[in-house]
Amino acid sequence: MTEPMGGWDPAERTGIPRWVKVLGIAAAVVVLLVLVMMLAGGGGHSPPDHGGGGVDTGSTSTVAEHASLATTYQPGGRG
């Protein structure tokens, strides 16, 4: 009997399909890149890093000042 083109018999194929191997390797590369970026990036992660320009980092207000503002505010404009 003659062999099929290419010299292999599809009925004898065993193991993991090639597309699964390629997808697994690609996923592993992505995970490694994310880990390297996280470790190499280090440093702080704060709102100004994301363009939060409205944050006043020079403010010296205290919790007590915020608490006093919260107690003087009354809904409905009575305060």
MODELLER restraints for C-alpha pairs under 7 A, 6 or more apart:
rsr = mdl.restraints
at = mdl.atoms
rsr.add(forms.Gaussian(group=physical.xy_distance, feature=features.Distance(at['CA:72:A'], at['CA:79:A']), mean=6.25, stdev=0.5))
rsr.add(forms.Gaussian(group=physical.xy_distance, feature=features.Distance(at['CA:73:A'], at['CA:79:A']), mean=5.57, stdev=0.5))
